Amino acid sequence: MSREQAFWPVECGEGEPDLLVCMSCLSEVFRRKVPMPECPTCHGVSTYEAFTLNSIRDWGTEDLIARALRAEAEVEQMPVPSAGISASEPAE
Ligand SMILES: [Zn+2]
């Protein structure tokens, strides 16, 4: 048995909800990706829906909100290629 979780990437536009929450168990949340082949907690398939952090804060449990914050921080640690490009683009 492998402990490593595999994910499907989920494309989300800028400003669109990008936190994928399992609507079946409401205890798993990932940013811009969903676990494959199923939810690791409830084993539901296609149970993930996209939400913003604000909406999760509205109705989520403390645990879910903490997970959502962690998922956001995880992505922010990744290098952002657009940071270097902005210097060469004309600023409005
Ligand atoms: Zn689930």
PDB file of the backbone (N, CA, C, O) and the ligand in Angstrom, with CONECT records:
HET     ZN  A 101       1
ATOM      1  N   MET A   1       0.850  -1.215   0.000  1.00  0.00           N
ATOM      2  CA  MET A   1       0.000   0.000   0.000  1.00  0.00           C
ATOM      3  C   MET A   1       0.877   1.254   0.000  1.00  0.00           C
ATOM      4  O   MET A   1       1.817   1.359   0.788  1.00  0.00           O
ATOM      5  N   SER A   2       0.576   2.168  -0.855  1.00  0.00           N
ATOM      6  CA  SER A   2       1.368   3.396  -0.937  1.00  0.00           C
ATOM      7  C   SER A   2       0.695   4.500  -0.130  1.00  0.00           C
ATOM      8  O   SER A   2      -0.525   4.662  -0.155  1.00  0.00           O
ATOM      9  N   ARG A   3       1.524   5.253   0.584  1.00  0.00           N
ATOM     10  CA  ARG A   3       0.982   6.353   1.373  1.00  0.00           C
ATOM     11  C   ARG A   3       0.854   7.619   0.544  1.00  0.00           C
ATOM     12  O   ARG A   3       0.234   8.596   0.965  1.00  0.00           O
ATOM     13  N   GLU A   4       1.446   7.586  -0.633  1.00  0.00           N
ATOM     14  CA  GLU A   4       1.465   8.807  -1.426  1.00  0.00           C
ATOM     15  C   GLU A   4       0.133   9.026  -2.144  1.00  0.00           C
ATOM     16  O   GLU A   4      -0.365   8.140  -2.840  1.00  0.00           O
ATOM     17  N   GLN A   5      -0.432  10.213  -1.964  1.00  0.00           N
ATOM     18  CA  GLN A   5      -1.709  10.542  -2.580  1.00  0.00           C
ATOM     19  C   GLN A   5      -1.472  11.159  -3.949  1.00  0.00           C
ATOM     20  O   GLN A   5      -0.653  12.065  -4.102  1.00  0.00           O
ATOM     21  N   ALA A   6      -2.195  10.661  -4.936  1.00  0.00           N
ATOM     22  CA  ALA A   6      -2.105  11.232  -6.274  1.00  0.00           C
ATOM     23  C   ALA A   6      -3.250  12.223  -6.476  1.00  0.00           C
ATOM     24  O   ALA A   6      -4.304  12.106  -5.850  1.00  0.00           O
ATOM     25  N   PHE A   7      -3.032  13.195  -7.351  1.00  0.00           N
ATOM     26  CA  PHE A   7      -4.046  14.238  -7.558  1.00  0.00           C
ATOM     27  C   PHE A   7      -4.311  14.478  -9.032  1.00  0.00           C
ATOM     28  O   PHE A   7      -3.430  14.302  -9.873  1.00  0.00           O
ATOM     29  N   TRP A   8      -5.545  14.886  -9.334  1.00  0.00           N
ATOM     30  CA  TRP A   8      -5.868  15.457 -10.629  1.00  0.00           C
ATOM     31  C   TRP A   8      -5.694  16.952 -10.512  1.00  0.00           C
ATOM     32  O   TRP A   8      -6.181  17.552  -9.554  1.00  0.00           O
ATOM     33  N   PRO A   9      -5.020  17.564 -11.451  1.00  0.00           N
ATOM     34  CA  PRO A   9      -4.946  19.023 -11.413  1.00  0.00           C
ATOM     35  C   PRO A   9      -6.283  19.638 -11.810  1.00  0.00           C
ATOM     36  O   PRO A   9      -6.973  19.112 -12.683  1.00  0.00           O
ATOM     37  N   VAL A  10      -6.651  20.740 -11.177  1.00  0.00           N
ATOM     38  CA  VAL A  10      -7.894  21.435 -11.511  1.00  0.00           C
ATOM     39  C   VAL A  10      -7.532  22.849 -11.942  1.00  0.00           C
ATOM     40  O   VAL A  10      -6.839  23.569 -11.223  1.00  0.00           O
ATOM     41  N   GLU A  11      -8.004  23.240 -13.119  1.00  0.00           N
ATOM     42  CA  GLU A  11      -7.693  24.579 -13.606  1.00  0.00           C
ATOM     43  C   GLU A  11      -8.726  25.558 -13.077  1.00  0.00           C
ATOM     44  O   GLU A  11      -9.933  25.352 -13.205  1.00  0.00           O
ATOM     45  N   CYS A  12      -8.216  26.640 -12.472  1.00  0.00           N
ATOM     46  CA  CYS A  12      -9.094  27.671 -11.957  1.00  0.00           C
ATOM     47  C   CYS A  12      -8.597  29.013 -12.456  1.00  0.00           C
ATOM     48  O   CYS A  12      -7.395  29.279 -12.430  1.00  0.00           O
ATOM     49  N   GLY A  13      -9.495  29.848 -12.902  1.00  0.00           N
ATOM     50  CA  GLY A  13      -9.113  31.166 -13.370  1.00  0.00           C
ATOM     51  C   GLY A  13      -8.800  32.088 -12.207  1.00  0.00           C
ATOM     52  O   GLY A  13      -9.156  31.811 -11.062  1.00  0.00           O
ATOM     53  N   GLU A  14      -8.123  33.200 -12.519  1.00  0.00           N
ATOM     54  CA  GLU A  14      -7.825  34.195 -11.500  1.00  0.00           C
ATOM     55  C   GLU A  14      -9.118  34.731 -10.900  1.00  0.00           C
ATOM     56  O   GLU A  14     -10.048  35.090 -11.621  1.00  0.00           O
ATOM     57  N   GLY A  15      -9.165  34.781  -9.574  1.00  0.00           N
ATOM     58  CA  GLY A  15     -10.341  35.326  -8.908  1.00  0.00           C
ATOM     59  C   GLY A  15     -11.495  34.344  -8.804  1.00  0.00           C
ATOM     60  O   GLY A  15     -12.521  34.650  -8.197  1.00  0.00           O
ATOM     61  N   GLU A  16     -11.331  33.150  -9.400  1.00  0.00           N
ATOM     62  CA  GLU A  16     -12.381  32.146  -9.289  1.00  0.00           C
ATOM     63  C   GLU A  16     -12.110  31.258  -8.087  1.00  0.00           C
ATOM     64  O   GLU A  16     -10.962  31.135  -7.659  1.00  0.00           O
ATOM     65  N   PRO A  17     -13.163  30.627  -7.525  1.00  0.00           N
ATOM     66  CA  PRO A  17     -12.945  29.713  -6.395  1.00  0.00           C
ATOM     67  C   PRO A  17     -11.966  28.616  -6.783  1.00  0.00           C
ATOM     68  O   PRO A  17     -12.127  27.976  -7.822  1.00  0.00           O
ATOM     69  N   ASP A  18     -10.957  28.399  -5.957  1.00  0.00           N
ATOM     70  CA  ASP A  18      -9.966  27.384  -6.320  1.00  0.00           C
ATOM     71  C   ASP A  18      -9.686  26.400  -5.187  1.00  0.00           C
ATOM     72  O   ASP A  18      -8.744  25.611  -5.265  1.00  0.00           O
ATOM     73  N   LEU A  19     -10.499  26.449  -4.142  1.00  0.00           N
ATOM     74  CA  LEU A  19     -10.342  25.474  -3.065  1.00  0.00           C
ATOM     75  C   LEU A  19     -11.383  24.376  -3.257  1.00  0.00           C
ATOM     76  O   LEU A  19     -12.585  24.632  -3.192  1.00  0.00           O
ATOM     77  N   LEU A  20     -10.917  23.161  -3.493  1.00  0.00           N
ATOM     78  CA  LEU A  20     -11.809  22.050  -3.783  1.00  0.00           C
ATOM     79  C   LEU A  20     -12.142  21.306  -2.497  1.00  0.00           C
ATOM     80  O   LEU A  20     -11.269  20.722  -1.854  1.00  0.00           O
ATOM     81  N   VAL A  21     -13.429  21.338  -2.131  1.00  0.00           N
ATOM     82  CA  VAL A  21     -13.879  20.714  -0.887  1.00  0.00           C
ATOM     83  C   VAL A  21     -14.699  19.473  -1.215  1.00  0.00           C
ATOM     84  O   VAL A  21     -15.509  19.486  -2.141  1.00  0.00           O
ATOM     85  N   CYS A  22     -14.489  18.399  -0.452  1.00  0.00           N
ATOM     86  CA  CYS A  22     -15.307  17.205  -0.617  1.00  0.00           C
ATOM     87  C   CYS A  22     -16.672  17.467   0.006  1.00  0.00           C
ATOM     88  O   CYS A  22     -16.778  17.660   1.217  1.00  0.00           O
ATOM     89  N   MET A  23     -17.723  17.473  -0.826  1.00  0.00           N
ATOM     90  CA  MET A  23     -19.069  17.770  -0.337  1.00  0.00           C
ATOM     91  C   MET A  23     -19.692  16.581   0.382  1.00  0.00           C
ATOM     92  O   MET A  23     -20.754  16.694   0.993  1.00  0.00           O
ATOM     93  N   SER A  24     -19.025  15.456   0.301  1.00  0.00           N
ATOM     94  CA  SER A  24     -19.561  14.255   0.936  1.00  0.00           C
ATOM     95  C   SER A  24     -19.166  14.186   2.411  1.00  0.00           C
ATOM     96  O   SER A  24     -20.010  13.930   3.269  1.00  0.00           O
ATOM     97  N   CYS A  25     -17.877  14.415   2.708  1.00  0.00           N
ATOM     98  CA  CYS A  25     -17.438  14.313   4.105  1.00  0.00           C
ATOM     99  C   CYS A  25     -17.101  15.681   4.696  1.00  0.00           C
ATOM    100  O   CYS A  25     -16.968  15.814   5.913  1.00  0.00           O
ATOM    101  N   LEU A  26     -16.960  16.700   3.840  1.00  0.00           N
ATOM    102  CA  LEU A  26     -16.639  18.060   4.289  1.00  0.00           C
ATOM    103  C   LEU A  26     -15.404  18.105   5.199  1.00  0.00           C
ATOM    104  O   LEU A  26     -15.302  18.969   6.071  1.00  0.00           O
ATOM    105  N   SER A  27     -14.485  17.187   4.994  1.00  0.00           N
ATOM    106  CA  SER A  27     -13.293  17.220   5.835  1.00  0.00           C
ATOM    107  C   SER A  27     -12.008  17.220   5.027  1.00  0.00           C
ATOM    108  O   SER A  27     -10.917  17.199   5.597  1.00  0.00           O
ATOM    109  N   GLU A  28     -12.125  17.243   3.697  1.00  0.00           N
ATOM    110  CA  GLU A  28     -10.931  17.314   2.855  1.00  0.00           C
ATOM    111  C   GLU A  28     -11.029  18.552   1.973  1.00  0.00           C
ATOM    112  O   GLU A  28     -12.075  18.835   1.390  1.00  0.00           O
ATOM    113  N   VAL A  29      -9.927  19.280   1.887  1.00  0.00           N
ATOM    114  CA  VAL A  29      -9.886  20.430   0.991  1.00  0.00           C
ATOM    115  C   VAL A  29      -8.499  20.533   0.384  1.00  0.00           C
ATOM    116  O   VAL A  29      -7.488  20.396   1.073  1.00  0.00           O
ATOM    117  N   PHE A  30      -8.469  20.780  -0.944  1.00  0.00           N
ATOM    118  CA  PHE A  30      -7.200  20.923  -1.654  1.00  0.00           C
ATOM    119  C   PHE A  30      -7.324  22.112  -2.582  1.00  0.00           C
ATOM    120  O   PHE A  30      -8.418  22.466  -3.020  1.00  0.00           O
ATOM    121  N   ARG A  31      -6.178  22.730  -2.880  1.00  0.00           N
ATOM    122  CA  ARG A  31      -6.230  23.885  -3.762  1.00  0.00           C
ATOM    123  C   ARG A  31      -5.799  23.496  -5.175  1.00  0.00           C
ATOM    124  O   ARG A  31      -4.702  22.979  -5.387  1.00  0.00           O
ATOM    125  N   ARG A  32      -6.677  23.752  -6.125  1.00  0.00           N
ATOM    126  CA  ARG A  32      -6.435  23.521  -7.550  1.00  0.00           C
ATOM    127  C   ARG A  32      -6.054  22.086  -7.874  1.00  0.00           C
ATOM    128  O   ARG A  32      -5.352  21.836  -8.854  1.00  0.00           O
ATOM    129  N   LYS A  33      -6.511  21.136  -7.054  1.00  0.00           N
ATOM    130  CA  LYS A  33      -6.288  19.729  -7.355  1.00  0.00           C
ATOM    131  C   LYS A  33      -7.275  18.909  -6.538  1.00  0.00           C
ATOM    132  O   LYS A  33      -7.727  19.342  -5.478  1.00  0.00           O
ATOM    133  N   VAL A  34      -7.606  17.720  -7.037  1.00  0.00           N
ATOM    134  CA  VAL A  34      -8.465  16.809  -6.274  1.00  0.00           C
ATOM    135  C   VAL A  34      -7.782  15.451  -6.207  1.00  0.00           C
ATOM    136  O   VAL A  34      -7.138  15.030  -7.168  1.00  0.00           O
ATOM    137  N   PRO A  35      -7.920  14.758  -5.072  1.00  0.00           N
ATOM    138  CA  PRO A  35      -7.266  13.457  -4.937  1.00  0.00           C
ATOM    139  C   PRO A  35      -7.856  12.448  -5.900  1.00  0.00           C
ATOM    140  O   PRO A  35      -9.064  12.446  -6.135  1.00  0.00           O
ATOM    141  N   MET A  36      -7.013  11.584  -6.465  1.00  0.00           N
ATOM    142  CA  MET A  36      -7.494  10.521  -7.328  1.00  0.00           C
ATOM    143  C   MET A  36      -7.119   9.178  -6.724  1.00  0.00           C
ATOM    144  O   MET A  36      -6.096   9.103  -6.045  1.00  0.00           O
ATOM    145  N   PRO A  37      -7.884   8.116  -6.931  1.00  0.00           N
ATOM    146  CA  PRO A  37      -9.107   8.128  -7.738  1.00  0.00           C
ATOM    147  C   PRO A  37     -10.341   8.531  -6.937  1.00  0.00           C
ATOM    148  O   PRO A  37     -11.435   8.612  -7.495  1.00  0.00           O
ATOM    149  N   GLU A  38     -10.185   8.784  -5.639  1.00  0.00           N
ATOM    150  CA  GLU A  38     -11.361   9.049  -4.800  1.00  0.00           C
ATOM    151  C   GLU A  38     -10.932   9.839  -3.578  1.00  0.00           C
ATOM    152  O   GLU A  38      -9.741  10.014  -3.321  1.00  0.00           O
ATOM    153  N   CYS A  39     -11.923  10.315  -2.825  1.00  0.00           N
ATOM    154  CA  CYS A  39     -11.633  11.049  -1.600  1.00  0.00           C
ATOM    155  C   CYS A  39     -10.960  10.113  -0.585  1.00  0.00           C
ATOM    156  O   CYS A  39     -11.486   9.040  -0.292  1.00  0.00           O
ATOM    157  N   PRO A  40      -9.787  10.519  -0.043  1.00  0.00           N
ATOM    158  CA  PRO A  40      -9.080   9.636   0.891  1.00  0.00           C
ATOM    159  C   PRO A  40      -9.841   9.414   2.193  1.00  0.00           C
ATOM    160  O   PRO A  40      -9.570   8.443   2.900  1.00  0.00           O
ATOM    161  N   THR A  41     -10.774  10.279   2.521  1.00  0.00           N
ATOM    162  CA  THR A  41     -11.502  10.138   3.786  1.00  0.00           C
ATOM    163  C   THR A  41     -12.791   9.331   3.633  1.00  0.00           C
ATOM    164  O   THR A  41     -13.018   8.375   4.374  1.00  0.00           O
ATOM    165  N   CYS A  42     -13.634   9.715   2.675  1.00  0.00           N
ATOM    166  CA  CYS A  42     -14.938   9.040   2.557  1.00  0.00           C
ATOM    167  C   CYS A  42     -15.017   8.154   1.317  1.00  0.00           C
ATOM    168  O   CYS A  42     -16.020   7.469   1.113  1.00  0.00           O
ATOM    169  N   HIS A  43     -13.962   8.158   0.477  1.00  0.00           N
ATOM    170  CA  HIS A  43     -13.898   7.342  -0.741  1.00  0.00           C
ATOM    171  C   HIS A  43     -14.984   7.713  -1.736  1.00  0.00           C
ATOM    172  O   HIS A  43     -15.385   6.888  -2.558  1.00  0.00           O
ATOM    173  N   GLY A  44     -15.457   8.933  -1.666  1.00  0.00           N
ATOM    174  CA  GLY A  44     -16.424   9.402  -2.643  1.00  0.00           C
ATOM    175  C   GLY A  44     -15.718   9.787  -3.936  1.00  0.00           C
ATOM    176  O   GLY A  44     -14.578  10.250  -3.914  1.00  0.00           O
ATOM    177  N   VAL A  45     -16.398   9.595  -5.063  1.00  0.00           N
ATOM    178  CA  VAL A  45     -15.845   9.939  -6.367  1.00  0.00           C
ATOM    179  C   VAL A  45     -16.619  11.137  -6.924  1.00  0.00           C
ATOM    180  O   VAL A  45     -17.846  11.187  -6.847  1.00  0.00           O
ATOM    181  N   SER A  46     -15.887  12.091  -7.481  1.00  0.00           N
ATOM    182  CA  SER A  46     -16.516  13.308  -8.030  1.00  0.00           C
ATOM    183  C   SER A  46     -17.349  14.034  -6.986  1.00  0.00           C
ATOM    184  O   SER A  46     -18.440  14.517  -7.288  1.00  0.00           O
ATOM    185  N   THR A  47     -16.846  14.113  -5.771  1.00  0.00           N
ATOM    186  CA  THR A  47     -17.594  14.773  -4.701  1.00  0.00           C
ATOM    187  C   THR A  47     -17.047  16.165  -4.427  1.00  0.00           C
ATOM    188  O   THR A  47     -17.527  16.858  -3.529  1.00  0.00           O
ATOM    189  N   TYR A  48     -16.029  16.583  -5.208  1.00  0.00           N
ATOM    190  CA  TYR A  48     -15.362  17.849  -4.908  1.00  0.00           C
ATOM    191  C   TYR A  48     -15.975  19.015  -5.660  1.00  0.00           C
ATOM    192  O   TYR A  48     -16.248  18.938  -6.858  1.00  0.00           O
ATOM    193  N   GLU A  49     -16.186  20.111  -4.914  1.00  0.00           N
ATOM    194  CA  GLU A  49     -16.674  21.345  -5.528  1.00  0.00           C
ATOM    195  C   GLU A  49     -15.793  22.499  -5.108  1.00  0.00           C
ATOM    196  O   GLU A  49     -15.225  22.493  -4.016  1.00  0.00           O
ATOM    197  N   ALA A  50     -15.680  23.496  -5.980  1.00  0.00           N
ATOM    198  CA  ALA A  50     -14.778  24.620  -5.729  1.00  0.00           C
ATOM    199  C   ALA A  50     -15.451  25.702  -4.880  1.00  0.00           C
ATOM    200  O   ALA A  50     -16.612  26.052  -5.095  1.00  0.00           O
ATOM    201  N   PHE A  51     -14.700  26.217  -3.922  1.00  0.00           N
ATOM    202  CA  PHE A  51     -15.178  27.312  -3.073  1.00  0.00           C
ATOM    203  C   PHE A  51     -14.048  28.301  -2.852  1.00  0.00           C
ATOM    204  O   PHE A  51     -12.876  27.969  -3.024  1.00  0.00           O
ATOM    205  N   THR A  52     -14.407  29.515  -2.471  1.00  0.00           N
ATOM    206  CA  THR A  52     -13.398  30.479  -2.053  1.00  0.00           C
ATOM    207  C   THR A  52     -13.138  30.282  -0.563  1.00  0.00           C
ATOM    208  O   THR A  52     -13.935  29.669   0.148  1.00  0.00           O
ATOM    209  N   LEU A  53     -12.001  30.817  -0.105  1.00  0.00           N
ATOM    210  CA  LEU A  53     -11.681  30.704   1.316  1.00  0.00           C
ATOM    211  C   LEU A  53     -12.752  31.398   2.163  1.00  0.00           C
ATOM    212  O   LEU A  53     -13.118  30.920   3.236  1.00  0.00           O
ATOM    213  N   ASN A  54     -13.248  32.533   1.661  1.00  0.00           N
ATOM    214  CA  ASN A  54     -14.270  33.265   2.408  1.00  0.00           C
ATOM    215  C   ASN A  54     -15.531  32.444   2.603  1.00  0.00           C
ATOM    216  O   ASN A  54     -16.132  32.464   3.677  1.00  0.00           O
ATOM    217  N   SER A  55     -15.935  31.720   1.561  1.00  0.00           N
ATOM    218  CA  SER A  55     -17.166  30.946   1.697  1.00  0.00           C
ATOM    219  C   SER A  55     -16.937  29.745   2.615  1.00  0.00           C
ATOM    220  O   SER A  55     -17.837  29.350   3.356  1.00  0.00           O
ATOM    221  N   ILE A  56     -15.740  29.168   2.569  1.00  0.00           N
ATOM    222  CA  ILE A  56     -15.441  28.064   3.494  1.00  0.00           C
ATOM    223  C   ILE A  56     -15.465  28.571   4.934  1.00  0.00           C
ATOM    224  O   ILE A  56     -15.933  27.880   5.838  1.00  0.00           O
ATOM    225  N   ARG A  57     -14.953  29.791   5.135  1.00  0.00           N
ATOM    226  CA  ARG A  57     -14.971  30.387   6.484  1.00  0.00           C
ATOM    227  C   ARG A  57     -16.398  30.550   6.987  1.00  0.00           C
ATOM    228  O   ARG A  57     -16.659  30.508   8.189  1.00  0.00           O
ATOM    229  N   ASP A  58     -17.319  30.738   6.040  1.00  0.00           N
ATOM    230  CA  ASP A  58     -18.724  30.955   6.372  1.00  0.00           C
ATOM    231  C   ASP A  58     -19.384  29.726   6.974  1.00  0.00           C
ATOM    232  O   ASP A  58     -20.087  29.807   7.981  1.00  0.00           O
ATOM    233  N   TRP A  59     -19.144  28.583   6.336  1.00  0.00           N
ATOM    234  CA  TRP A  59     -19.902  27.397   6.736  1.00  0.00           C
ATOM    235  C   TRP A  59     -19.018  26.231   7.181  1.00  0.00           C
ATOM    236  O   TRP A  59     -19.524  25.237   7.701  1.00  0.00           O
ATOM    237  N   GLY A  60     -17.709  26.343   6.981  1.00  0.00           N
ATOM    238  CA  GLY A  60     -16.838  25.206   7.269  1.00  0.00           C
ATOM    239  C   GLY A  60     -16.587  25.012   8.755  1.00  0.00           C
ATOM    240  O   GLY A  60     -16.749  25.934   9.555  1.00  0.00           O
ATOM    241  N   THR A  61     -16.191  23.800   9.108  1.00  0.00           N
ATOM    242  CA  THR A  61     -15.784  23.536  10.482  1.00  0.00           C
ATOM    243  C   THR A  61     -14.409  24.162  10.697  1.00  0.00           C
ATOM    244  O   THR A  61     -13.718  24.504   9.738  1.00  0.00           O
ATOM    245  N   GLU A  62     -14.020  24.310  11.958  1.00  0.00           N
ATOM    246  CA  GLU A  62     -12.696  24.862  12.260  1.00  0.00           C
ATOM    247  C   GLU A  62     -11.603  24.049  11.585  1.00  0.00           C
ATOM    248  O   GLU A  62     -10.625  24.595  11.076  1.00  0.00           O
ATOM    249  N   ASP A  63     -11.787  22.739  11.591  1.00  0.00           N
ATOM    250  CA  ASP A  63     -10.791  21.863  10.997  1.00  0.00           C
ATOM    251  C   ASP A  63     -10.692  22.096   9.495  1.00  0.00           C
ATOM    252  O   ASP A  63      -9.598  22.136   8.933  1.00  0.00           O
ATOM    253  N   LEU A  64     -11.849  22.251   8.851  1.00  0.00           N
ATOM    254  CA  LEU A  64     -11.855  22.458   7.402  1.00  0.00           C
ATOM    255  C   LEU A  64     -11.206  23.798   7.061  1.00  0.00           C
ATOM    256  O   LEU A  64     -10.441  23.889   6.100  1.00  0.00           O
ATOM    257  N   ILE A  65     -11.503  24.831   7.837  1.00  0.00           N
ATOM    258  CA  ILE A  65     -10.926  26.147   7.598  1.00  0.00           C
ATOM    259  C   ILE A  65      -9.403  26.090   7.763  1.00  0.00           C
ATOM    260  O   ILE A  65      -8.663  26.676   6.972  1.00  0.00           O
ATOM    261  N   ALA A  66      -8.941  25.373   8.806  1.00  0.00           N
ATOM    262  CA  ALA A  66      -7.496  25.230   9.023  1.00  0.00           C
ATOM    263  C   ALA A  66      -6.847  24.515   7.847  1.00  0.00           C
ATOM    264  O   ALA A  66      -5.753  24.883   7.420  1.00  0.00           O
ATOM    265  N   ARG A  67      -7.516  23.501   7.326  1.00  0.00           N
ATOM    266  CA  ARG A  67      -6.991  22.771   6.176  1.00  0.00           C
ATOM    267  C   ARG A  67      -6.948  23.663   4.937  1.00  0.00           C
ATOM    268  O   ARG A  67      -6.001  23.609   4.152  1.00  0.00           O
ATOM    269  N   ALA A  68      -7.984  24.484   4.775  1.00  0.00           N
ATOM    270  CA  ALA A  68      -8.044  25.380   3.629  1.00  0.00           C
ATOM    271  C   ALA A  68      -6.895  26.387   3.687  1.00  0.00           C
ATOM    272  O   ALA A  68      -6.275  26.690   2.668  1.00  0.00           O
ATOM    273  N   LEU A  69      -6.619  26.903   4.886  1.00  0.00           N
ATOM    274  CA  LEU A  69      -5.522  27.852   5.053  1.00  0.00           C
ATOM    275  C   LEU A  69      -4.192  27.179   4.728  1.00  0.00           C
ATOM    276  O   LEU A  69      -3.316  27.777   4.104  1.00  0.00           O
ATOM    277  N   ARG A  70      -4.058  25.938   5.156  1.00  0.00           N
ATOM    278  CA  ARG A  70      -2.825  25.191   4.896  1.00  0.00           C
ATOM    279  C   ARG A  70      -2.666  24.963   3.387  1.00  0.00           C
ATOM    280  O   ARG A  70      -1.564  25.069   2.850  1.00  0.00           O
ATOM    281  N   ALA A  71      -3.768  24.652   2.717  1.00  0.00           N
ATOM    282  CA  ALA A  71      -3.723  24.407   1.274  1.00  0.00           C
ATOM    283  C   ALA A  71      -3.295  25.675   0.542  1.00  0.00           C
ATOM    284  O   ALA A  71      -2.547  25.612  -0.434  1.00  0.00           O
ATOM    285  N   GLU A  72      -3.771  26.820   1.013  1.00  0.00           N
ATOM    286  CA  GLU A  72      -3.388  28.094   0.393  1.00  0.00           C
ATOM    287  C   GLU A  72      -1.911  28.367   0.593  1.00  0.00           C
ATOM    288  O   GLU A  72      -1.216  28.769  -0.340  1.00  0.00           O
ATOM    289  N   ALA A  73      -1.422  28.147   1.823  1.00  0.00           N
ATOM    290  CA  ALA A  73      -0.024  28.418   2.137  1.00  0.00           C
ATOM    291  C   ALA A  73       0.888  27.519   1.316  1.00  0.00           C
ATOM    292  O   ALA A  73       1.971  27.924   0.894  1.00  0.00           O
ATOM    293  N   GLU A  74       0.430  26.294   1.100  1.00  0.00           N
ATOM    294  CA  GLU A  74       1.214  25.330   0.336  1.00  0.00           C
ATOM    295  C   GLU A  74       1.493  25.849  -1.071  1.00  0.00           C
ATOM    296  O   GLU A  74       2.609  25.726  -1.575  1.00  0.00           O
ATOM    297  N   VAL A  75       0.481  26.426  -1.695  1.00  0.00           N
ATOM    298  CA  VAL A  75       0.626  26.931  -3.058  1.00  0.00           C
ATOM    299  C   VAL A  75       1.512  28.169  -3.080  1.00  0.00           C
ATOM    300  O   VAL A  75       2.298  28.361  -4.007  1.00  0.00           O
ATOM    301  N   GLU A  76       1.383  29.002  -2.060  1.00  0.00           N
ATOM    302  CA  GLU A  76       2.165  30.239  -2.053  1.00  0.00           C
ATOM    303  C   GLU A  76       3.657  29.988  -1.922  1.00  0.00           C
ATOM    304  O   GLU A  76       4.472  30.831  -2.298  1.00  0.00           O
ATOM    305  N   GLN A  77       4.013  28.821  -1.386  1.00  0.00           N
ATOM    306  CA  GLN A  77       5.430  28.484  -1.271  1.00  0.00           C
ATOM    307  C   GLN A  77       6.041  28.135  -2.619  1.00  0.00           C
ATOM    308  O   GLN A  77       7.260  28.175  -2.784  1.00  0.00           O
ATOM    309  N   MET A  78       5.195  27.794  -3.579  1.00  0.00           N
ATOM    310  CA  MET A  78       5.711  27.433  -4.887  1.00  0.00           C
ATOM    311  C   MET A  78       6.190  28.686  -5.617  1.00  0.00           C
ATOM    312  O   MET A  78       5.607  29.758  -5.451  1.00  0.00           O
ATOM    313  N   PRO A  79       7.250  28.563  -6.428  1.00  0.00           N
ATOM    314  CA  PRO A  79       7.745  29.723  -7.151  1.00  0.00           C
ATOM    315  C   PRO A  79       6.699  30.247  -8.132  1.00  0.00           C
ATOM    316  O   PRO A  79       6.072  29.469  -8.851  1.00  0.00           O
ATOM    317  N   VAL A  80       6.514  31.537  -8.160  1.00  0.00           N
ATOM    318  CA  VAL A  80       5.542  32.143  -9.068  1.00  0.00           C
ATOM    319  C   VAL A  80       6.280  32.750 -10.258  1.00  0.00           C
ATOM    320  O   VAL A  80       6.956  33.767 -10.110  1.00  0.00           O
ATOM    321  N   PRO A  81       6.158  32.139 -11.436  1.00  0.00           N
ATOM    322  CA  PRO A  81       6.920  32.617 -12.593  1.00  0.00           C
ATOM    323  C   PRO A  81       6.565  34.033 -12.997  1.00  0.00           C
ATOM    324  O   PRO A  81       7.416  34.759 -13.511  1.00  0.00           O
ATOM    325  N   SER A  82       5.323  34.442 -12.775  1.00  0.00           N
ATOM    326  CA  SER A  82       4.890  35.764 -13.237  1.00  0.00           C
ATOM    327  C   SER A  82       5.579  36.887 -12.472  1.00  0.00           C
ATOM    328  O   SER A  82       5.578  38.030 -12.929  1.00  0.00           O
ATOM    329  N   ALA A  83       6.171  36.584 -11.314  1.00  0.00           N
ATOM    330  CA  ALA A  83       6.819  37.615 -10.503  1.00  0.00           C
ATOM    331  C   ALA A  83       8.000  38.228 -11.247  1.00  0.00           C
ATOM    332  O   ALA A  83       8.243  39.431 -11.148  1.00  0.00           O
ATOM    333  N   GLY A  84       8.738  37.399 -11.997  1.00  0.00           N
ATOM    334  CA  GLY A  84       9.915  37.886 -12.719  1.00  0.00           C
ATOM    335  C   GLY A  84       9.532  38.582 -14.018  1.00  0.00           C
ATOM    336  O   GLY A  84      10.266  39.441 -14.506  1.00  0.00           O
ATOM    337  N   ILE A  85       8.376  38.208 -14.581  1.00  0.00           N
ATOM    338  CA  ILE A  85       7.979  38.732 -15.887  1.00  0.00           C
ATOM    339  C   ILE A  85       7.469  40.165 -15.759  1.00  0.00           C
ATOM    340  O   ILE A  85       7.626  40.965 -16.681  1.00  0.00           O
ATOM    341  N   SER A  86       6.861  40.492 -14.619  1.00  0.00           N
ATOM    342  CA  SER A  86       6.172  41.782 -14.477  1.00  0.00           C
ATOM    343  C   SER A  86       7.101  42.974 -14.715  1.00  0.00           C
ATOM    344  O   SER A  86       6.640  44.049 -15.099  1.00  0.00           O
ATOM    345  N   ALA A  87       8.417  42.791 -14.489  1.00  0.00           N
ATOM    346  CA  ALA A  87       9.353  43.890 -14.653  1.00  0.00           C
ATOM    347  C   ALA A  87       9.460  44.317 -16.114  1.00  0.00           C
ATOM    348  O   ALA A  87       9.657  45.496 -16.408  1.00  0.00           O
ATOM    349  N   SER A  88       9.328  43.337 -17.047  1.00  0.00           N
ATOM    350  CA  SER A  88       9.501  43.648 -18.457  1.00  0.00           C
ATOM    351  C   SER A  88       8.194  44.107 -19.102  1.00  0.00           C
ATOM    352  O   SER A  88       8.188  44.548 -20.251  1.00  0.00           O
ATOM    353  N   GLU A  89       7.095  44.003 -18.367  1.00  0.00           N
ATOM    354  CA  GLU A  89       5.827  44.421 -18.940  1.00  0.00           C
ATOM    355  C   GLU A  89       5.558  45.889 -18.613  1.00  0.00           C
ATOM    356  O   GLU A  89       5.839  46.344 -17.504  1.00  0.00           O
ATOM    357  N   PRO A  90       5.026  46.610 -19.557  1.00  0.00           N
ATOM    358  CA  PRO A  90       4.700  48.024 -19.272  1.00  0.00           C
ATOM    359  C   PRO A  90       3.611  48.118 -18.216  1.00  0.00           C
ATOM    360  O   PRO A  90       2.546  47.520 -18.371  1.00  0.00           O
ATOM    361  N   ALA A  91       3.858  48.849 -17.164  1.00  0.00           N
ATOM    362  CA  ALA A  91       2.885  48.992 -16.082  1.00  0.00           C
ATOM    363  C   ALA A  91       1.874  50.071 -16.413  1.00  0.00           C
ATOM    364  O   ALA A  91       2.228  51.151 -16.884  1.00  0.00           O
ATOM    365  N   GLU A  92       0.612  49.763 -16.162  1.00  0.00           N
ATOM    366  CA  GLU A  92      -0.427  50.770 -16.415  1.00  0.00           C
ATOM    367  C   GLU A  92      -0.512  51.737 -15.263  1.00  0.00           C
ATOM    368  O   GLU A  92      -1.328  52.658 -15.289  1.00  0.00           O
TER     369      GLU A  92
HETATM  370 ZN    ZN A 101     -14.734  12.985   1.299  1.00  0.00          ZN2+
END
